[in-house]
Amino acid sequence: MPKQNALQRIDSHEKLCRIMQRETHKKIQKIEERIKRLEKIVLISAGALITSMAFVIYTLLEKLI
């Protein structure tokens, strides 16, 4: 009887681990998607900032000449 109980406990623990692993994988996937979205936002913002600063510098240099 104790052997069966131990096997049952191990089996239920393995099922719980699989469920938790699946949920953890889903959370990691969501985090990866959010990071990719943030990377795009940062790159677009940096590009816009560089472009606008280049325009300001060009305008200032044009006024000097």
CHARMM internal coordinates of N, CA and C (Angstrom, degrees):
IC EDIT
DIST 1 N 1 CA 1.4410
DIST 1 CA 1 C 1.5362
ANGL 1 N 1 CA 1 C 112.13
DIST 1 C 2 N 1.3540
ANGL 1 CA 1 C 2 N 119.68
DIHE 1 N 1 CA 1 C 2 N -46.38
DIST 2 N 2 CA 1.4590
ANGL 1 C 2 N 2 CA 119.31
DIHE 1 CA 1 C 2 N 2 CA 179.21
DIST 2 CA 2 C 1.5263
ANGL 2 N 2 CA 2 C 112.52
DIHE 1 C 2 N 2 CA 2 C -61.85
DIST 2 C 3 N 1.3344
ANGL 2 CA 2 C 3 N 117.22
DIHE 2 N 2 CA 2 C 3 N -32.51
DIST 3 N 3 CA 1.4513
ANGL 2 C 3 N 3 CA 120.80
DIHE 2 CA 2 C 3 N 3 CA 179.83
DIST 3 CA 3 C 1.5341
ANGL 3 N 3 CA 3 C 109.98
DIHE 2 C 3 N 3 CA 3 C -65.59
DIST 3 C 4 N 1.3284
ANGL 3 CA 3 C 4 N 116.73
DIHE 3 N 3 CA 3 C 4 N -42.18
DIST 4 N 4 CA 1.4602
ANGL 3 C 4 N 4 CA 121.51
DIHE 3 CA 3 C 4 N 4 CA 178.65
DIST 4 CA 4 C 1.5301
ANGL 4 N 4 CA 4 C 110.24
DIHE 3 C 4 N 4 CA 4 C -65.23
DIST 4 C 5 N 1.3098
ANGL 4 CA 4 C 5 N 116.67
DIHE 4 N 4 CA 4 C 5 N -39.67
DIST 5 N 5 CA 1.4554
ANGL 4 C 5 N 5 CA 121.64
DIHE 4 CA 4 C 5 N 5 CA 179.39
DIST 5 CA 5 C 1.5265
ANGL 5 N 5 CA 5 C 110.66
DIHE 4 C 5 N 5 CA 5 C -64.19
DIST 5 C 6 N 1.3247
ANGL 5 CA 5 C 6 N 115.73
DIHE 5 N 5 CA 5 C 6 N -41.14
DIST 6 N 6 CA 1.4649
ANGL 5 C 6 N 6 CA 120.27
DIHE 5 CA 5 C 6 N 6 CA 179.26
DIST 6 CA 6 C 1.5266
ANGL 6 N 6 CA 6 C 110.38
DIHE 5 C 6 N 6 CA 6 C -65.76
DIST 6 C 7 N 1.3237
ANGL 6 CA 6 C 7 N 117.46
DIHE 6 N 6 CA 6 C 7 N -43.12
DIST 7 N 7 CA 1.4654
ANGL 6 C 7 N 7 CA 121.29
DIHE 6 CA 6 C 7 N 7 CA 178.28
DIST 7 CA 7 C 1.5239
ANGL 7 N 7 CA 7 C 110.86
DIHE 6 C 7 N 7 CA 7 C -63.11
DIST 7 C 8 N 1.3198
ANGL 7 CA 7 C 8 N 115.85
DIHE 7 N 7 CA 7 C 8 N -39.29
DIST 8 N 8 CA 1.4611
ANGL 7 C 8 N 8 CA 120.44
DIHE 7 CA 7 C 8 N 8 CA 179.23
DIST 8 CA 8 C 1.5328
ANGL 8 N 8 CA 8 C 110.45
DIHE 7 C 8 N 8 CA 8 C -65.39
DIST 8 C 9 N 1.3119
ANGL 8 CA 8 C 9 N 116.56
DIHE 8 N 8 CA 8 C 9 N -41.35
DIST 9 N 9 CA 1.4669
ANGL 8 C 9 N 9 CA 120.90
DIHE 8 CA 8 C 9 N 9 CA 178.99
DIST 9 CA 9 C 1.5253
ANGL 9 N 9 CA 9 C 110.79
DIHE 8 C 9 N 9 CA 9 C -65.46
DIST 9 C 10 N 1.3236
ANGL 9 CA 9 C 10 N 117.00
DIHE 9 N 9 CA 9 C 10 N -41.60
DIST 10 N 10 CA 1.4661
ANGL 9 C 10 N 10 CA 120.80
DIHE 9 CA 9 C 10 N 10 CA 178.48
DIST 10 CA 10 C 1.5199
ANGL 10 N 10 CA 10 C 110.03
DIHE 9 C 10 N 10 CA 10 C -63.60
DIST 10 C 11 N 1.3345
ANGL 10 CA 10 C 11 N 116.98
DIHE 10 N 10 CA 10 C 11 N -43.51
DIST 11 N 11 CA 1.4541
ANGL 10 C 11 N 11 CA 121.09
DIHE 10 CA 10 C 11 N 11 CA 179.53
DIST 11 CA 11 C 1.5281
ANGL 11 N 11 CA 11 C 111.48
DIHE 10 C 11 N 11 CA 11 C -62.57
DIST 11 C 12 N 1.3107
ANGL 11 CA 11 C 12 N 116.73
DIHE 11 N 11 CA 11 C 12 N -44.54
DIST 12 N 12 CA 1.4648
ANGL 11 C 12 N 12 CA 119.25
DIHE 11 CA 11 C 12 N 12 CA 179.38
DIST 12 CA 12 C 1.5272
ANGL 12 N 12 CA 12 C 111.01
DIHE 11 C 12 N 12 CA 12 C -66.56
DIST 12 C 13 N 1.3279
ANGL 12 CA 12 C 13 N 117.37
DIHE 12 N 12 CA 12 C 13 N -34.82
DIST 13 N 13 CA 1.4645
ANGL 12 C 13 N 13 CA 120.88
DIHE 12 CA 12 C 13 N 13 CA 177.43
DIST 13 CA 13 C 1.5332
ANGL 13 N 13 CA 13 C 110.38
DIHE 12 C 13 N 13 CA 13 C -66.00
DIST 13 C 14 N 1.3177
ANGL 13 CA 13 C 14 N 117.58
DIHE 13 N 13 CA 13 C 14 N -41.76
DIST 14 N 14 CA 1.4619
ANGL 13 C 14 N 14 CA 121.22
DIHE 13 CA 13 C 14 N 14 CA 178.91
DIST 14 CA 14 C 1.5252
ANGL 14 N 14 CA 14 C 110.78
DIHE 13 C 14 N 14 CA 14 C -64.03
DIST 14 C 15 N 1.3331
ANGL 14 CA 14 C 15 N 117.37
DIHE 14 N 14 CA 14 C 15 N -39.68
DIST 15 N 15 CA 1.4638
ANGL 14 C 15 N 15 CA 120.32
DIHE 14 CA 14 C 15 N 15 CA 177.26
DIST 15 CA 15 C 1.5207
ANGL 15 N 15 CA 15 C 110.50
DIHE 14 C 15 N 15 CA 15 C -62.83
DIST 15 C 16 N 1.3168
ANGL 15 CA 15 C 16 N 116.31
DIHE 15 N 15 CA 15 C 16 N -43.65
DIST 16 N 16 CA 1.4617
ANGL 15 C 16 N 16 CA 120.77
DIHE 15 CA 15 C 16 N 16 CA 178.68
DIST 16 CA 16 C 1.5278
ANGL 16 N 16 CA 16 C 110.55
DIHE 15 C 16 N 16 CA 16 C -62.36
DIST 16 C 17 N 1.3163
ANGL 16 CA 16 C 17 N 117.27
DIHE 16 N 16 CA 16 C 17 N -41.16
DIST 17 N 17 CA 1.4673
ANGL 16 C 17 N 17 CA 121.04
DIHE 16 CA 16 C 17 N 17 CA 178.67
DIST 17 CA 17 C 1.5243
ANGL 17 N 17 CA 17 C 111.19
DIHE 16 C 17 N 17 CA 17 C -63.29
DIST 17 C 18 N 1.3309
ANGL 17 CA 17 C 18 N 117.33
DIHE 17 N 17 CA 17 C 18 N -41.08
DIST 18 N 18 CA 1.4584
ANGL 17 C 18 N 18 CA 120.51
DIHE 17 CA 17 C 18 N 18 CA 178.42
DIST 18 CA 18 C 1.5203
ANGL 18 N 18 CA 18 C 111.39
DIHE 17 C 18 N 18 CA 18 C -63.80
DIST 18 C 19 N 1.3270
ANGL 18 CA 18 C 19 N 116.47
DIHE 18 N 18 CA 18 C 19 N -41.57
DIST 19 N 19 CA 1.4622
ANGL 18 C 19 N 19 CA 120.47
DIHE 18 CA 18 C 19 N 19 CA 178.25
DIST 19 CA 19 C 1.5207
ANGL 19 N 19 CA 19 C 110.27
DIHE 18 C 19 N 19 CA 19 C -63.60
DIST 19 C 20 N 1.3166
ANGL 19 CA 19 C 20 N 116.88
DIHE 19 N 19 CA 19 C 20 N -45.22
DIST 20 N 20 CA 1.4627
ANGL 19 C 20 N 20 CA 120.93
DIHE 19 CA 19 C 20 N 20 CA -179.71
DIST 20 CA 20 C 1.5258
ANGL 20 N 20 CA 20 C 110.73
DIHE 19 C 20 N 20 CA 20 C -65.55
DIST 20 C 21 N 1.3261
ANGL 20 CA 20 C 21 N 117.50
DIHE 20 N 20 CA 20 C 21 N -37.79
DIST 21 N 21 CA 1.4610
ANGL 20 C 21 N 21 CA 121.15
DIHE 20 CA 20 C 21 N 21 CA 178.39
DIST 21 CA 21 C 1.5255
ANGL 21 N 21 CA 21 C 110.17
DIHE 20 C 21 N 21 CA 21 C -64.49
DIST 21 C 22 N 1.3148
ANGL 21 CA 21 C 22 N 117.62
DIHE 21 N 21 CA 21 C 22 N -41.36
DIST 22 N 22 CA 1.4605
ANGL 21 C 22 N 22 CA 121.98
DIHE 21 CA 21 C 22 N 22 CA 178.81
DIST 22 CA 22 C 1.5313
ANGL 22 N 22 CA 22 C 110.44
DIHE 21 C 22 N 22 CA 22 C -63.19
DIST 22 C 23 N 1.3279
ANGL 22 CA 22 C 23 N 116.34
DIHE 22 N 22 CA 22 C 23 N -44.77
DIST 23 N 23 CA 1.4674
ANGL 22 C 23 N 23 CA 120.26
DIHE 22 CA 22 C 23 N 23 CA 179.37
DIST 23 CA 23 C 1.5303
ANGL 23 N 23 CA 23 C 111.36
DIHE 22 C 23 N 23 CA 23 C -65.26
DIST 23 C 24 N 1.3213
ANGL 23 CA 23 C 24 N 116.95
DIHE 23 N 23 CA 23 C 24 N -39.93
DIST 24 N 24 CA 1.4591
ANGL 23 C 24 N 24 CA 121.16
DIHE 23 CA 23 C 24 N 24 CA 178.38
DIST 24 CA 24 C 1.5247
ANGL 24 N 24 CA 24 C 110.18
DIHE 23 C 24 N 24 CA 24 C -63.78
DIST 24 C 25 N 1.3247
ANGL 24 CA 24 C 25 N 116.80
DIHE 24 N 24 CA 24 C 25 N -40.77
DIST 25 N 25 CA 1.4656
ANGL 24 C 25 N 25 CA 120.95
DIHE 24 CA 24 C 25 N 25 CA 178.58
DIST 25 CA 25 C 1.5273
ANGL 25 N 25 CA 25 C 110.66
DIHE 24 C 25 N 25 CA 25 C -62.58
DIST 25 C 26 N 1.3260
ANGL 25 CA 25 C 26 N 117.03
DIHE 25 N 25 CA 25 C 26 N -41.50
DIST 26 N 26 CA 1.4698
ANGL 25 C 26 N 26 CA 120.71
DIHE 25 CA 25 C 26 N 26 CA 178.08
DIST 26 CA 26 C 1.5272
ANGL 26 N 26 CA 26 C 110.84
DIHE 25 C 26 N 26 CA 26 C -62.11
DIST 26 C 27 N 1.3302
ANGL 26 CA 26 C 27 N 116.44
DIHE 26 N 26 CA 26 C 27 N -43.10
DIST 27 N 27 CA 1.4707
ANGL 26 C 27 N 27 CA 120.29
DIHE 26 CA 26 C 27 N 27 CA 179.54
DIST 27 CA 27 C 1.5226
ANGL 27 N 27 CA 27 C 111.14
DIHE 26 C 27 N 27 CA 27 C -64.42
DIST 27 C 28 N 1.3186
ANGL 27 CA 27 C 28 N 117.15
DIHE 27 N 27 CA 27 C 28 N -40.47
DIST 28 N 28 CA 1.4641
ANGL 27 C 28 N 28 CA 121.15
DIHE 27 CA 27 C 28 N 28 CA 179.19
DIST 28 CA 28 C 1.5226
ANGL 28 N 28 CA 28 C 109.70
DIHE 27 C 28 N 28 CA 28 C -63.95
DIST 28 C 29 N 1.3395
ANGL 28 CA 28 C 29 N 117.32
DIHE 28 N 28 CA 28 C 29 N -41.35
DIST 29 N 29 CA 1.4587
ANGL 28 C 29 N 29 CA 120.88
DIHE 28 CA 28 C 29 N 29 CA 178.13
DIST 29 CA 29 C 1.5291
ANGL 29 N 29 CA 29 C 110.93
DIHE 28 C 29 N 29 CA 29 C -60.49
DIST 29 C 30 N 1.3344
ANGL 29 CA 29 C 30 N 117.30
DIHE 29 N 29 CA 29 C 30 N -43.22
DIST 30 N 30 CA 1.4633
ANGL 29 C 30 N 30 CA 121.21
DIHE 29 CA 29 C 30 N 30 CA 179.09
DIST 30 CA 30 C 1.5290
ANGL 30 N 30 CA 30 C 110.74
DIHE 29 C 30 N 30 CA 30 C -63.30
DIST 30 C 31 N 1.3169
ANGL 30 CA 30 C 31 N 116.57
DIHE 30 N 30 CA 30 C 31 N -41.26
DIST 31 N 31 CA 1.4641
ANGL 30 C 31 N 31 CA 120.70
DIHE 30 CA 30 C 31 N 31 CA 179.43
DIST 31 CA 31 C 1.5295
ANGL 31 N 31 CA 31 C 109.87
DIHE 30 C 31 N 31 CA 31 C -64.87
DIST 31 C 32 N 1.3354
ANGL 31 CA 31 C 32 N 117.54
DIHE 31 N 31 CA 31 C 32 N -41.17
DIST 32 N 32 CA 1.4604
ANGL 31 C 32 N 32 CA 120.76
DIHE 31 CA 31 C 32 N 32 CA 178.52
DIST 32 CA 32 C 1.5276
ANGL 32 N 32 CA 32 C 110.90
DIHE 31 C 32 N 32 CA 32 C -61.31
DIST 32 C 33 N 1.3228
ANGL 32 CA 32 C 33 N 117.09
DIHE 32 N 32 CA 32 C 33 N -41.56
DIST 33 N 33 CA 1.4641
ANGL 32 C 33 N 33 CA 120.52
DIHE 32 CA 32 C 33 N 33 CA 178.85
DIST 33 CA 33 C 1.5275
ANGL 33 N 33 CA 33 C 110.95
DIHE 32 C 33 N 33 CA 33 C -63.43
DIST 33 C 34 N 1.3305
ANGL 33 CA 33 C 34 N 116.66
DIHE 33 N 33 CA 33 C 34 N -41.76
DIST 34 N 34 CA 1.4656
ANGL 33 C 34 N 34 CA 120.06
DIHE 33 CA 33 C 34 N 34 CA 179.57
DIST 34 CA 34 C 1.5226
ANGL 34 N 34 CA 34 C 111.02
DIHE 33 C 34 N 34 CA 34 C -66.05
DIST 34 C 35 N 1.3340
ANGL 34 CA 34 C 35 N 117.46
DIHE 34 N 34 CA 34 C 35 N -38.11
DIST 35 N 35 CA 1.4647
ANGL 34 C 35 N 35 CA 120.89
DIHE 34 CA 34 C 35 N 35 CA 179.08
DIST 35 CA 35 C 1.5260
ANGL 35 N 35 CA 35 C 110.22
DIHE 34 C 35 N 35 CA 35 C -65.26
DIST 35 C 36 N 1.3404
ANGL 35 CA 35 C 36 N 116.82
DIHE 35 N 35 CA 35 C 36 N -42.21
DIST 36 N 36 CA 1.4683
ANGL 35 C 36 N 36 CA 119.91
DIHE 35 CA 35 C 36 N 36 CA 178.14
DIST 36 CA 36 C 1.5226
ANGL 36 N 36 CA 36 C 110.32
DIHE 35 C 36 N 36 CA 36 C -61.22
DIST 36 C 37 N 1.3200
ANGL 36 CA 36 C 37 N 116.61
DIHE 36 N 36 CA 36 C 37 N -41.29
DIST 37 N 37 CA 1.4689
ANGL 36 C 37 N 37 CA 120.99
DIHE 36 CA 36 C 37 N 37 CA 179.03
DIST 37 CA 37 C 1.5306
ANGL 37 N 37 CA 37 C 110.44
DIHE 36 C 37 N 37 CA 37 C -63.08
DIST 37 C 38 N 1.3303
ANGL 37 CA 37 C 38 N 116.76
DIHE 37 N 37 CA 37 C 38 N -43.60
DIST 38 N 38 CA 1.4658
ANGL 37 C 38 N 38 CA 120.52
DIHE 37 CA 37 C 38 N 38 CA 178.97
DIST 38 CA 38 C 1.5263
ANGL 38 N 38 CA 38 C 111.28
DIHE 37 C 38 N 38 CA 38 C -65.31
DIST 38 C 39 N 1.3283
ANGL 38 CA 38 C 39 N 117.06
DIHE 38 N 38 CA 38 C 39 N -37.71
DIST 39 N 39 CA 1.4621
ANGL 38 C 39 N 39 CA 120.02
DIHE 38 CA 38 C 39 N 39 CA 177.54
DIST 39 CA 39 C 1.5175
ANGL 39 N 39 CA 39 C 110.83
DIHE 38 C 39 N 39 CA 39 C -60.75
DIST 39 C 40 N 1.3294
ANGL 39 CA 39 C 40 N 116.79
DIHE 39 N 39 CA 39 C 40 N -43.08
DIST 40 N 40 CA 1.4623
ANGL 39 C 40 N 40 CA 120.32
DIHE 39 CA 39 C 40 N 40 CA 178.46
DIST 40 CA 40 C 1.5196
ANGL 40 N 40 CA 40 C 110.89
DIHE 39 C 40 N 40 CA 40 C -61.77
DIST 40 C 41 N 1.3213
ANGL 40 CA 40 C 41 N 116.24
DIHE 40 N 40 CA 40 C 41 N -43.36
DIST 41 N 41 CA 1.4688
ANGL 40 C 41 N 41 CA 120.21
DIHE 40 CA 40 C 41 N 41 CA -179.35
DIST 41 CA 41 C 1.5233
ANGL 41 N 41 CA 41 C 110.37
DIHE 40 C 41 N 41 CA 41 C -62.74
DIST 41 C 42 N 1.3269
ANGL 41 CA 41 C 42 N 116.95
DIHE 41 N 41 CA 41 C 42 N -43.89
DIST 42 N 42 CA 1.4687
ANGL 41 C 42 N 42 CA 120.75
DIHE 41 CA 41 C 42 N 42 CA -178.96
DIST 42 CA 42 C 1.5266
ANGL 42 N 42 CA 42 C 110.39
DIHE 41 C 42 N 42 CA 42 C -64.69
DIST 42 C 43 N 1.3344
ANGL 42 CA 42 C 43 N 117.28
DIHE 42 N 42 CA 42 C 43 N -43.70
DIST 43 N 43 CA 1.4609
ANGL 42 C 43 N 43 CA 120.13
DIHE 42 CA 42 C 43 N 43 CA -179.52
DIST 43 CA 43 C 1.5274
ANGL 43 N 43 CA 43 C 111.45
DIHE 42 C 43 N 43 CA 43 C -65.13
DIST 43 C 44 N 1.3182
ANGL 43 CA 43 C 44 N 117.41
DIHE 43 N 43 CA 43 C 44 N -41.97
DIST 44 N 44 CA 1.4650
ANGL 43 C 44 N 44 CA 120.35
DIHE 43 CA 43 C 44 N 44 CA 178.87
DIST 44 CA 44 C 1.5279
ANGL 44 N 44 CA 44 C 110.12
DIHE 43 C 44 N 44 CA 44 C -65.51
DIST 44 C 45 N 1.3206
ANGL 44 CA 44 C 45 N 117.24
DIHE 44 N 44 CA 44 C 45 N -41.89
DIST 45 N 45 CA 1.4681
ANGL 44 C 45 N 45 CA 120.44
DIHE 44 CA 44 C 45 N 45 CA 178.56
DIST 45 CA 45 C 1.5229
ANGL 45 N 45 CA 45 C 111.60
DIHE 44 C 45 N 45 CA 45 C -63.40
DIST 45 C 46 N 1.3270
ANGL 45 CA 45 C 46 N 116.38
DIHE 45 N 45 CA 45 C 46 N -42.68
DIST 46 N 46 CA 1.4678
ANGL 45 C 46 N 46 CA 120.03
DIHE 45 CA 45 C 46 N 46 CA 178.78
DIST 46 CA 46 C 1.5251
ANGL 46 N 46 CA 46 C 110.66
DIHE 45 C 46 N 46 CA 46 C -63.95
DIST 46 C 47 N 1.3267
ANGL 46 CA 46 C 47 N 116.34
DIHE 46 N 46 CA 46 C 47 N -41.89
DIST 47 N 47 CA 1.4609
ANGL 46 C 47 N 47 CA 119.62
DIHE 46 CA 46 C 47 N 47 CA 178.19
DIST 47 CA 47 C 1.5159
ANGL 47 N 47 CA 47 C 112.05
DIHE 46 C 47 N 47 CA 47 C -62.75
DIST 47 C 48 N 1.3167
ANGL 47 CA 47 C 48 N 116.73
DIHE 47 N 47 CA 47 C 48 N -42.65
DIST 48 N 48 CA 1.4642
ANGL 47 C 48 N 48 CA 120.49
DIHE 47 CA 47 C 48 N 48 CA 178.76
DIST 48 CA 48 C 1.5275
ANGL 48 N 48 CA 48 C 110.86
DIHE 47 C 48 N 48 CA 48 C -64.48
DIST 48 C 49 N 1.3250
ANGL 48 CA 48 C 49 N 116.42
DIHE 48 N 48 CA 48 C 49 N -40.70
DIST 49 N 49 CA 1.4623
ANGL 48 C 49 N 49 CA 120.58
DIHE 48 CA 48 C 49 N 49 CA 179.46
DIST 49 CA 49 C 1.5257
ANGL 49 N 49 CA 49 C 111.04
DIHE 48 C 49 N 49 CA 49 C -65.03
DIST 49 C 50 N 1.3241
ANGL 49 CA 49 C 50 N 117.23
DIHE 49 N 49 CA 49 C 50 N -45.07
DIST 50 N 50 CA 1.4613
ANGL 49 C 50 N 50 CA 120.84
DIHE 49 CA 49 C 50 N 50 CA 179.45
DIST 50 CA 50 C 1.5281
ANGL 50 N 50 CA 50 C 110.48
DIHE 49 C 50 N 50 CA 50 C -63.16
DIST 50 C 51 N 1.3227
ANGL 50 CA 50 C 51 N 116.44
DIHE 50 N 50 CA 50 C 51 N -43.01
DIST 51 N 51 CA 1.4565
ANGL 50 C 51 N 51 CA 120.02
DIHE 50 CA 50 C 51 N 51 CA 179.50
DIST 51 CA 51 C 1.5255
ANGL 51 N 51 CA 51 C 111.60
DIHE 50 C 51 N 51 CA 51 C -63.22
DIST 51 C 52 N 1.3182
ANGL 51 CA 51 C 52 N 116.72
DIHE 51 N 51 CA 51 C 52 N -44.62
DIST 52 N 52 CA 1.4723
ANGL 51 C 52 N 52 CA 119.38
DIHE 51 CA 51 C 52 N 52 CA -179.27
DIST 52 CA 52 C 1.5278
ANGL 52 N 52 CA 52 C 111.25
DIHE 51 C 52 N 52 CA 52 C -67.30
DIST 52 C 53 N 1.3175
ANGL 52 CA 52 C 53 N 117.52
DIHE 52 N 52 CA 52 C 53 N -37.84
DIST 53 N 53 CA 1.4625
ANGL 52 C 53 N 53 CA 119.97
DIHE 52 CA 52 C 53 N 53 CA 177.94
DIST 53 CA 53 C 1.5269
ANGL 53 N 53 CA 53 C 110.65
DIHE 52 C 53 N 53 CA 53 C -66.96
DIST 53 C 54 N 1.3260
ANGL 53 CA 53 C 54 N 117.31
DIHE 53 N 53 CA 53 C 54 N -37.56
DIST 54 N 54 CA 1.4628
ANGL 53 C 54 N 54 CA 120.38
DIHE 53 CA 53 C 54 N 54 CA 177.08
DIST 54 CA 54 C 1.5280
ANGL 54 N 54 CA 54 C 110.09
DIHE 53 C 54 N 54 CA 54 C -63.55
DIST 54 C 55 N 1.3189
ANGL 54 CA 54 C 55 N 117.15
DIHE 54 N 54 CA 54 C 55 N -39.29
DIST 55 N 55 CA 1.4624
ANGL 54 C 55 N 55 CA 120.78
DIHE 54 CA 54 C 55 N 55 CA 178.37
DIST 55 CA 55 C 1.5279
ANGL 55 N 55 CA 55 C 110.87
DIHE 54 C 55 N 55 CA 55 C -65.39
DIST 55 C 56 N 1.3361
ANGL 55 CA 55 C 56 N 117.31
DIHE 55 N 55 CA 55 C 56 N -41.36
DIST 56 N 56 CA 1.4615
ANGL 55 C 56 N 56 CA 120.98
DIHE 55 CA 55 C 56 N 56 CA 178.88
DIST 56 CA 56 C 1.5274
ANGL 56 N 56 CA 56 C 110.11
DIHE 55 C 56 N 56 CA 56 C -63.88
DIST 56 C 57 N 1.3163
ANGL 56 CA 56 C 57 N 117.26
DIHE 56 N 56 CA 56 C 57 N -44.21
DIST 57 N 57 CA 1.4627
ANGL 56 C 57 N 57 CA 120.90
DIHE 56 CA 56 C 57 N 57 CA 179.79
DIST 57 CA 57 C 1.5271
ANGL 57 N 57 CA 57 C 109.92
DIHE 56 C 57 N 57 CA 57 C -63.95
DIST 57 C 58 N 1.3111
ANGL 57 CA 57 C 58 N 116.87
DIHE 57 N 57 CA 57 C 58 N -43.20
DIST 58 N 58 CA 1.4622
ANGL 57 C 58 N 58 CA 120.93
DIHE 57 CA 57 C 58 N 58 CA 178.51
DIST 58 CA 58 C 1.5295
ANGL 58 N 58 CA 58 C 110.44
DIHE 57 C 58 N 58 CA 58 C -60.78
DIST 58 C 59 N 1.3228
ANGL 58 CA 58 C 59 N 116.88
DIHE 58 N 58 CA 58 C 59 N -43.78
DIST 59 N 59 CA 1.4664
ANGL 58 C 59 N 59 CA 120.91
DIHE 58 CA 58 C 59 N 59 CA -179.87
DIST 59 CA 59 C 1.5263
ANGL 59 N 59 CA 59 C 111.06
DIHE 58 C 59 N 59 CA 59 C -64.06
DIST 59 C 60 N 1.3162
ANGL 59 CA 59 C 60 N 117.02
DIHE 59 N 59 CA 59 C 60 N -41.99
DIST 60 N 60 CA 1.4724
ANGL 59 C 60 N 60 CA 120.34
DIHE 59 CA 59 C 60 N 60 CA 179.16
DIST 60 CA 60 C 1.5350
ANGL 60 N 60 CA 60 C 110.81
DIHE 59 C 60 N 60 CA 60 C -65.82
DIST 60 C 61 N 1.3153
ANGL 60 CA 60 C 61 N 116.71
DIHE 60 N 60 CA 60 C 61 N -42.76
DIST 61 N 61 CA 1.4596
ANGL 60 C 61 N 61 CA 120.09
DIHE 60 CA 60 C 61 N 61 CA 178.99
DIST 61 CA 61 C 1.5262
ANGL 61 N 61 CA 61 C 110.85
DIHE 60 C 61 N 61 CA 61 C -65.05
DIST 61 C 62 N 1.3082
ANGL 61 CA 61 C 62 N 117.40
DIHE 61 N 61 CA 61 C 62 N -36.31
DIST 62 N 62 CA 1.4589
ANGL 61 C 62 N 62 CA 121.55
DIHE 61 CA 61 C 62 N 62 CA 178.84
DIST 62 CA 62 C 1.5264
ANGL 62 N 62 CA 62 C 111.25
DIHE 61 C 62 N 62 CA 62 C -64.84
DIST 62 C 63 N 1.3160
ANGL 62 CA 62 C 63 N 116.79
DIHE 62 N 62 CA 62 C 63 N -36.17
DIST 63 N 63 CA 1.4704
ANGL 62 C 63 N 63 CA 120.54
DIHE 62 CA 62 C 63 N 63 CA 179.63
DIST 63 CA 63 C 1.5324
ANGL 63 N 63 CA 63 C 111.81
DIHE 62 C 63 N 63 CA 63 C -72.28
DIST 63 C 64 N 1.3221
ANGL 63 CA 63 C 64 N 116.57
DIHE 63 N 63 CA 63 C 64 N -27.23
DIST 64 N 64 CA 1.4668
ANGL 63 C 64 N 64 CA 119.23
DIHE 63 CA 63 C 64 N 64 CA 178.13
DIST 64 CA 64 C 1.5142
ANGL 64 N 64 CA 64 C 111.31
DIHE 63 C 64 N 64 CA 64 C -71.85
DIST 64 C 65 N 1.2736
ANGL 64 CA 64 C 65 N 116.72
DIHE 64 N 64 CA 64 C 65 N -30.91
DIST 65 N 65 CA 1.4765
ANGL 64 C 65 N 65 CA 119.82
DIHE 64 CA 64 C 65 N 65 CA -175.78
DIST 65 CA 65 C 1.4750
ANGL 65 N 65 CA 65 C 111.97
DIHE 64 C 65 N 65 CA 65 C -84.88
END
COOR INIT
IC SEED 1 N 1 CA 1 C
IC BUILD
